[in-house]
Amino acid sequence: MLRTRTLSETRGFMKALIAADRDRILGFTVCGVEAGELMAAVQVAMIAGLPYTALRDAIFTHPTLPEGLISLFSAVPR
């Protein structure tokens, strides 16, 4: 994620568990700088019952940490 480079904090990871039959986010973990910023965005999607594609297709401000969710959810196999 570009934002982590601007903060000089590139260590960390994100991982999501997606329901194959409904495309819903079942779980999410993040470890790294400002992890709570990312967690909040995913929590809202989970509470609303949105498919992971809602975050994948979102337009986030650049450079921000939530912008990395696009890359994460774009890697979900079809």
N, C-alpha and C positions, 0 to 999 in steps of 0.2 A: 504494500500500500504506500503510495507516495507520501501521504501525511506522516507516516512513521519516519520516513527519511528526513523530512523537514524538522522533526522533533529530535533527530539523532537517537531514536529508540526503536530499532528494527527487530528486536527480539520479541517473539510471541507467536500465537497461533489462534485460529478460529476453526471450529468444527461444528457441523450441524447434522442432525438426524432427521431425515425426511420420510414421511409415510409414502410408500410407493403407490398405494392405491388412491390416495387423496391429495397428494402434493402438499400436505400440511407439515409444518415444522413441529416435530415432536420434542426435540431437545436442541440446545445450543450451548456451547462452551467457548469461552474466549479467555486468553491469558496474554497480558501485555499492557502497554501504556494506555491509559484511559479506557480500560475494558468496559467499564460501566456505561460509557457513551454508546458503545455498540450493543451491549446487552439490552439497554432500554428500547432501542429501535426494534430488536427482534422480539422482545417481550410484548410490545404493542401488537405486532403482527400475529403472535401466537394467541393472545387474548381475543383478538378480533376474528380468529379462525381463518386468516388469510393464507392463501397458498404461498409457497416460497417464491413463486414467480412475481409476486407483488413487490418484493424487495429486489429481486433480480432485475426487474424492468423499471425500477424507480430511477429518478434523476436526483442524485445527491449533489450538494455543493462540493466544489473542488477547490483545494484539497481538504477533505475531512476523513475521519476514520470510518464513518458509515459508508462512504464510497467503496470501501473494501468489500462490503456485503455483495455488491454486484459481481465481483470476481468469484467470491465464494459460491454463490448460488448459480452462477453461470457454469460452474464445474459439475453440477449435479447431472448424472447420466439420465438420459431420456428413458 
